[in-house]
Each structure stands twice: as C-alpha cells, then as structure tokens.
Amino acid sequence: MRVSVLGVPFAALVLLGGLAGCATPQYQTTVRLIPPSDAQGLACVQGCEIRKTACQAECQTRYQACAKGLEPQIEARYADALKRYETELKQYAAALRHYEMQLRFEWLHSYPYYPYYPYWWNPWPGPAFPPAYREPTMPTRERVRAELLKSNCQDDCGCLPAYDACFVGCGGQRVSETVCIKNCPPAK
C-alpha cells in the first residue's frame, strides 16, 4: 500500500485537530449541601438521612438477590461467549494469513517498477499498514457477569435525588458549583 498525496494534508489536519482538542478546558461540577440552622430543620434532615439509609439498604438487598438469581445464566452465557471467541479467532487467523500473503506479493505490483518487473525488483515496496481488523479479546466470567448485571439488575434506586429533595424541603440548601480543573482559560 502506498500513501496518497491527499493523505498527508489530511493526516496533518487530523493531528492539528487532535492537538486542539487536548487544549479544551475541562470542568467538574460539585454539589454542596448546606444544612438548615434551626433545630426543627436539623431534626427533619436526620429523618431524611434515616430514609436514605433505609432506601440504600433495601436497594442493595434487591441488587444482591438479583445477582444471585443470575448465577445459572452466567455459566451458559460464558460458554456461548467462548464458542463465539473460538469462531472469531479462527476468522482472525484466516484474515491475518490473507493479509500477510498480500504483503509478500505486493512488491510484484508496486507502482514505479511494475512495467519493468522482469528487469527490476524493489526490495522496499512502501509502507505497510496494519490490517483493519483487530484481534478478538478472550471473554472472562467477570466481564460476562458484569454485562448481565448491568442489563438485568438495577443498583441505583434513586435514593440520592429523593434525599436531596427531602433536604431542601427541610430548609437546607443544595448549591451546585462548576469549576475548571484542567486547561483553564486565564482569569480576567
């Protein structure tokens, strides 16, 4: 394979765009909870805390029960993933052999020397690019388990938004601040 003349300016443009993307400022939003100052508000906030803790405990219990119920499916999915991996690995090996064969015989069709094939052999036919396909990754039980848990079990029951609403209802304040953490513009 040869690099075309149009590829060089395009590559320079992509590199320049990538460098410009690195200099983009990055921001982080933080949330502060300011408790109410009166005793009644503080007692109300304690009730919110108790409800949040109970909600999180119940949510964790449901998540553990869901995870335990998925154990038989994990082994079946893992076996299927191993069979799929074996097939993909065979396809990858065949494609890699085909690619290597193309590299070996590409010098026969290299541009400047092709008409002079019987009289000239080019030992450096040009840059070789890696194949467009990548090696398949071997599945693991942990990855299969994580995918099943993510698709079937819910680990966030919305306890924190309910707590925030309760906290504000008790007279507290919820303050969101967005702060630049990287590549910040100069202060004016």
C-alpha positions in Angstrom: 0.0 0.0 0.0 1.2 3.5 -0.8 0.4 6.8 1.0 -1.5 9.0 -1.4 -0.6 12.7 -1.8 -4.0 13.7 -0.4 -3.4 11.6 2.8 -0.5 13.8 4.1 -2.5 17.0 4.4 -5.5 15.1 5.8 -3.2 13.5 8.4 -1.8 16.9 9.3 -5.3 18.3 9.7 -6.3 15.4 11.9 -3.2 15.8 14.1 -3.9 19.5 14.4 -7.5 18.9 15.3 -6.4 16.3 17.9 -4.0 18.8 19.5 -6.6 21.5 19.6 -9.0 19.0 21.3 -6.4 18.5 24.1 -6.4 22.2 25.0 -10.2 22.3 25.6 -10.9 23.3 29.2 -12.4 20.6 31.4 -14.9 21.4 34.1 -16.2 19.5 37.1 -19.5 20.1 38.9 -19.6 19.7 42.7 -22.6 19.8 44.9 -22.6 21.2 48.5 -25.4 20.7 50.9 -25.8 23.5 53.5 -27.9 22.3 56.4 -30.7 24.4 58.0 -29.8 26.4 61.0 -32.8 25.7 63.3 -33.3 22.7 65.5 -36.6 21.6 63.7 -34.8 21.7 60.3 -31.9 19.6 61.7 -34.3 17.0 63.1 -36.1 16.9 59.7 -32.7 16.4 58.0 -32.0 13.4 60.3 -35.3 11.9 59.2 -34.1 12.3 55.6 -30.8 10.6 56.5 -32.7 7.6 58.0 -34.9 7.3 55.0 -31.9 7.5 52.6 -30.0 4.8 54.6 -33.1 2.5 54.6 -33.6 3.1 50.8 -29.9 2.3 50.1 -30.1 -0.9 52.2 -33.3 -2.1 50.5 -31.8 -1.3 47.1 -28.6 -3.2 48.0 -30.7 -6.2 49.2 -32.7 -6.3 45.9 -29.5 -6.0 43.9 -27.8 -8.9 45.7 -30.9 -11.1 45.2 -31.0 -10.2 41.5 -27.3 -11.0 41.2 -27.7 -14.4 43.0 -30.6 -15.2 40.6 -28.4 -14.7 37.6 -25.7 -17.2 38.5 -27.1 -20.1 36.3 -27.3 -17.7 33.3 -23.7 -16.6 33.8 -22.2 -20.0 33.1 -24.4 -20.5 30.0 -23.5 -17.1 28.6 -19.8 -17.7 29.3 -19.9 -20.9 27.4 -21.6 -19.2 24.4 -19.0 -16.4 24.6 -16.2 -18.9 24.5 -17.7 -20.6 21.4 -18.1 -17.2 19.7 -14.5 -16.3 20.6 -13.2 -19.5 19.1 -15.0 -18.7 15.8 -13.8 -15.1 15.8 -10.2 -16.3 16.5 -10.3 -18.7 13.5 -11.7 -15.9 11.3 -9.0 -13.5 12.5 -6.2 -16.1 11.8 -7.5 -16.6 8.3 -7.7 -12.9 7.7 -4.2 -12.4 9.1 -2.8 -15.1 6.8 -4.5 -13.4 3.8 -3.1 -10.0 4.8 0.4 -11.4 5.2 0.2 -13.1 1.8 -0.8 -9.8 0.3 2.2 -8.1 1.8 4.5 -10.8 0.4 3.3 -10.4 -3.1 2.6 -6.7 -3.1 6.1 -5.9 -4.5 5.1 -7.6 -7.8 2.6 -4.8 -8.3 4.4 -1.8 -6.9 3.8 1.3 -8.9 7.1 2.6 -10.3 8.6 -0.7 -11.1 5.6 -2.7 -12.3 6.3 -2.3 -16.1 9.9 -3.3 -15.5 9.1 -6.4 -13.5 11.4 -8.8 -15.3 14.3 -6.3 -15.0 13.9 -4.7 -11.7 12.9 -5.9 -8.2 12.2 -3.3 -5.4 13.1 -4.7 -2.0 11.3 -1.8 -0.3 7.8 -1.7 -1.8 6.5 1.0 0.5 4.9 1.4 3.9 2.9 -1.5 5.2 -0.2 -0.6 7.3 -1.6 -2.9 9.9 -4.8 -4.8 9.0 -8.1 -3.0 9.5 -9.4 -5.8 11.8 -8.2 -6.4 15.4 -7.6 -9.5 17.4 -10.6 -10.7 19.3 -10.4 -10.5 23.1 -11.0 -13.6 25.1 -14.1 -13.4 27.3 -13.9 -13.7 31.0 -16.5 -14.8 33.5 -16.2 -11.5 35.3 -17.0 -9.5 32.1 -19.9 -11.7 31.3 -21.2 -11.3 34.8 -20.8 -7.6 34.7 -22.7 -7.3 31.4 -25.6 -9.5 32.8 -25.8 -7.5 36.0 -25.8 -4.2 34.1 -28.6 -5.3 31.8 -30.8 -7.1 34.4 -30.1 -5.7 37.8 -30.5 -2.1 39.0 -28.0 -0.8 41.5 -29.3 2.8 41.7 -32.7 3.2 43.1 -32.9 7.0 43.1 -32.2 7.4 46.8 -29.9 10.4 46.5 -32.3 12.6 44.4 -35.1 11.8 47.0 -32.7 12.7 49.8 -31.8 16.0 48.1 -35.5 16.9 47.7 -36.1 16.0 51.3 -33.1 18.0 52.5 -34.2 21.1 50.6 -37.8 20.6 51.9 -36.4 20.7 55.5 -35.0 24.2 54.8 -31.5 23.2 53.7 -29.8 24.4 50.6 -28.3 22.5 47.7 -25.5 24.5 45.9 -24.0 23.3 42.6 -20.7 24.8 41.5 -18.9 24.2 38.2 -15.1 24.7 38.5 -12.5 24.4 35.8 -10.0 21.6 36.6 -7.8 21.4 33.5 -6.6 23.6 30.7 -8.4 26.6 32.3 -8.6 29.9 30.5 -6.7 32.8 32.0 -8.7 34.7 34.7 -9.7 38.2 33.6 
